[in-house]
Amino acid sequence: MSWKDPWIWVVVGLFLGALEMVLPGFILLGFAAGAILVGGLLWIGLLGDSLPLAILVLALAALGVWFAMRKVAGVRPGQTRIWDRDINEN
């Protein structure tokens, strides 16, 4: 087994996607999408034998998905949280 095998990237991406369902936070979802993207690009031959390029694509895809999820499910403009009770009050 090698990092050049596309199916390994896809399986890791699916595992991270399943793990995201158990531990939600939109962190693992980006890495899952990035790993699946790298697997697809390796499968069609666009990444070649460059591990640094594969890691760069993984990181950029993860960052892009994180920004997209932050935009979709994040704090809305104008939304504020009003605290009416302090956790330290008895």
Contact map, one row per residue, 1 for C-alpha under 8 A:
111010000000000000000000000000000000000000000000000000000000000000000000000000000000000000
111110000000000000000000000000000000000000000000000000000000000000000000000000000000000000
111111011000000000000000000000000000000000000000001000000000000000000000000000000000000000
011111000000000000000000000000000000000001000000100000000000000000000000000000000000000000
111111111000000000000000000000000000001001100000000000000000000000000000000000000000000000
001111111100000000000000000000000000011101100000000000000000000000000000000000000000000000
000011111110000000000000000000000000001000000000000000000000000000000000000000000000000000
001011111111000000000000000000000000001000000000000000000000000000000000000000000000000000
001011111111100000000000000000000011011000000000000000000000000000000000000000000000000000
000001111111110000000000000000000011101100000000000000000000000000000000000000000000000000
000000111111111000000000000000000001000000000000000000000000000000000000000000000000000000
000000011111111100000000000000010011000000000000000000000000000000000000000000000000000000
000000001111111110000000000000111111000000000000000000000000000000000000000000000000000000
000000000111111111000000000000010001000000000000000000000000000000000000000000000000000000
000000000011111111100000000000010000000000000000000000000000000000000000000000000000000000
000000000001111111110000000110110000000000000000000000000000000000000000000000000000000000
000000000000111111111000000110011000000000000000000000000000000000000000000000000000000000
000000000000011111111100000000000000000000000000000000000000000000000000000000000000000000
000000000000001111111110000100000000000000000000000000000000000000000000000000000000000000
000000000000000111111111111110000000000000000000000000000000000000000000000000000000000000
000000000000000011111111000000000000000000000000000000000000000000000000000000000000000000
000000000000000001111111000000000000000000000000000000000000000000000000000000000000000000
000000000000000000111111100000000000000000000000000000000000000000000000000000000000000000
000000000000000000011111111000000000000000000000000000000000000000000000000000000000000000
000000000000000000010011111100000000000000000000000000000000000000000000000000000000000000
000000000000000000010001111111000000000000000000000000000000000001001000000000000000000000
000000000000000000010001111111100000000000000000000000000000000001000000000000000000000000
000000000000000110110000111111110000000000000000000000000000000000000000000000000000000000
000000000000000110010000011111111000000000000000000000000000010011000000000000000000000000
000000000000000000000000011111111100000000000000000000000000111111000000000000000000000000
000000000000100100000000001111111110000000000000000000000110110000000000000000000000000000
000000000001111110000000000111111111000000000000000000000000010000000000000000000000000000
000000000000100010000000000011111111100000000000000000000000110010000000000000000000000000
000000000000100000000000000001111111110000000000000000001111110000000000000000000000000000
000000001101100000000000000000111111111000000000000000000100000000000000000000000000000000
000000001111110000000000000000011111111100000000000000000000000000000000000000000000000000
000000000100000000000000000000001111111110000000000000001100100000000000000000000000000000
000001001000000000000000000000000111111111000010000001001100000000000000000000000000000000
000011111100000000000000000000000011111111100000000000000000000000000000000000000000000000
000001000100000000000000000000000001111111110000000000000000000000000000000000000000000000
000000000000000000000000000000000000111111111110000000000000000000000000000000000000000000
000111000000000000000000000000000000011111111111000000000000000000000000000000000000000000
000011000000000000000000000000000000001111111100000000000000000000000000000000000000000000
000000000000000000000000000000000000000111111100000000000000000000000000000000000000000000
000000000000000000000000000000000000000011111111000000000000000000000000000000000000000000
000000000000000000000000000000000000000011111111000000000000000000000000000000000000000000
000000000000000000000000000000000000010011001111110011000000000000000000000000000000000000
000000000000000000000000000000000000000001001111110000000000000000000000000000000000000000
000100000000000000000000000000000000000000000011111000000000000000000000000000000000000000
000000000000000000000000000000000000000000000011111111000000000000000000000000000000000000
001000000000000000000000000000000000000000000000111111100000000000000000000000000000000000
000000000000000000000000000000000000000000000000011111110000000000000000000000000000000000
000000000000000000000000000000000000000000000010011111111000000000000000000000000000000000
000000000000000000000000000000000000010000000010011111111100000000000000000000000000000000
000000000000000000000000000000000000000000000000001111111110000000000000000000000000000000
000000000000000000000000000000000000000000000000000111111111000000000000000000000000000000
000000000000000000000000000000000100110000000000000011111111100000000000000000000000000000
000000000000000000000000000000100110110000000000000001111111110000000000000000000000000000
000000000000000000000000000000100100000000000000000000111111111000000000000000000000000000
000000000000000000000000000000000100000000000000000000011111111100000000000000000000000000
000000000000000000000000000001101100100000000000000000001111111110000000000000000000000000
000000000000000000000000000011111100000000000000000000000111111111000000000000000000000000
000000000000000000000000000001000000000000000000000000000011111111100000000000000000000000
000000000000000000000000000001000000000000000000000000000001111111110000000000000000000000
000000000000000000000000000011001000000000000000000000000000111111111000000000000000000000
000000000000000000000000011011000000000000000000000000000000011111111100000000000000000000
000000000000000000000000000000000000000000000000000000000000001111111110000000000000000000
000000000000000000000000000000000000000000000000000000000000000111111111000000000000000000
000000000000000000000000010000000000000000000000000000000000000011111111110000000000000000
000000000000000000000000000000000000000000000000000000000000000001111111111000000000000000
000000000000000000000000000000000000000000000000000000000000000000111111111000000000000000
000000000000000000000000000000000000000000000000000000000000000000011111110000000000000000
000000000000000000000000000000000000000000000000000000000000000000001111111000000000000000
000000000000000000000000000000000000000000000000000000000000000000001111111100000000000000
000000000000000000000000000000000000000000000000000000000000000000000110111110100000000000
000000000000000000000000000000000000000000000000000000000000000000000000011111100000000000
000000000000000000000000000000000000000000000000000000000000000000000000001111100000000000
000000000000000000000000000000000000000000000000000000000000000000000000000111110000000000
000000000000000000000000000000000000000000000000000000000000000000000000001111111000000000
000000000000000000000000000000000000000000000000000000000000000000000000000001111100000000
000000000000000000000000000000000000000000000000000000000000000000000000000000111110000000
000000000000000000000000000000000000000000000000000000000000000000000000000000011111000000
000000000000000000000000000000000000000000000000000000000000000000000000000000001111110000
000000000000000000000000000000000000000000000000000000000000000000000000000000000111110000
000000000000000000000000000000000000000000000000000000000000000000000000000000000011111010
000000000000000000000000000000000000000000000000000000000000000000000000000000000011111110
000000000000000000000000000000000000000000000000000000000000000000000000000000000000111111
000000000000000000000000000000000000000000000000000000000000000000000000000000000000011111
000000000000000000000000000000000000000000000000000000000000000000000000000000000000111111
000000000000000000000000000000000000000000000000000000000000000000000000000000000000001111
